[in-house]
Amino acid sequence: MPVSVAAMANSYGGLILVGVTESNVDDRVVGVPEGTIVQIVNGCHQTLEPPWVPEIVPLPLPETDGRMVLVVRVDPAKASRPLLVQDAAPMRLHGRNSVAVDVHVFPRG
């Protein structure tokens, strides 16, 4: 998840739906437990440099024992750029994550 967040923040932004499967099944909305929010926040905070957490909007699913779909909204205007993952700047290109080459990062300060 943090790599996709960084890739979107370093590009044009976008939405990530957590709890919706890409599999071709009748009900693609499977939901995730509430604890997934903490996992996303911790993953972004620990993996991204500088640490940054996107907006996360929980959408509870009725009759599912507390499961929800999470809308992760990545707004590049709100993120320090570039966001790095292991000293690389992921970017979103043609529907997939790529790594920018020859990125010069200057000290923040």
N, C-alpha and C positions, 0 to 999 in steps of 0.2 A: 504494500500500500504506500509506504513513504516514497518509493521510487516513482510511482505514478503521480503522486501529489507534487513532487518536485518537477517532474516532466511537464505537467500541466501548468504549474506556476512559472516555469521558465519559458513557456510558449504562450498560448492564448487563453489558458484557464479552461474551466469546464466543470462538469458534474460527474461524480463517481457514485453509482448506486451500489450499496452494500446490502446484500440480502436478496438480490435478484440474480438468478442463474442464467448463464448463456446457453445452457442445454436446451434442446428442443423438446420440451415436455409441456403437458397441459397447463400446469400452474408454475410459472417461472418465478413467482414471488414466494420465496421460502422464508425470508426473514432471518434475523440474527438476534442473539440475546443482548440485553442492555449492556452487559460487560464489554461488548465489542467496541463501544465508544471509548472506553478507557484504553483498550489495546491500540486503537488508532492513534489516540492522543500520545500515549507513551512511545509508540513506534516512530511517530513524526518527531517528537521532541528528542529522542535518543539518536535518530538516524540522520536527520537533516542538519546541515550546517549553513547558516545559523539555524538553531532550533525554531521551527515554525509549525503552527497547527492551523489547518483550514477550518472554516465554519462547518459544523456537523449538525444537521437537522434530523432528529429522530421522527419517524412516522410510524406510530404504533399500528400493528395489525390486529384487527378485532378477532376474537375467538382463537388466539394462538398461544396462550400461556405467556404473555409478555414479550413475544417476539416483535421485531420491528424492522423496517427498511430504513437505512441511514442514507441520507443525501449528503455527500461530502462536496461542498462548494469550494472550488479552488479559484480564487480571484487573484490574478497576477499583480493587480495594483496594490494588494494588501501584503504581499510577500516581499522580503528582501531578496533581490536577485543578483547573481544567480543563486539558487538553492542547490547545494552540493550534496552528493551521496558518495562517500568514500573518495573525496577529492575530484569527483567527476560531476558534470552538469547534465543530467538527463533532460531530454526535450521530447515533446510529443510531435511525431511526424508521420503522416499517412496512416493514422489509426494505431500506431504502436510507439513504444518508447525507444528512443535512440540516445546516444551519448554525444554531446557536442565535442568537437575536437578543437584543439588549440585555444582553450579558454584561459584567459589571463585574469587571475583573481588578485585584486589589490587588497592590502590589509584594510580592515574596517577601522574607523576611528575617527 
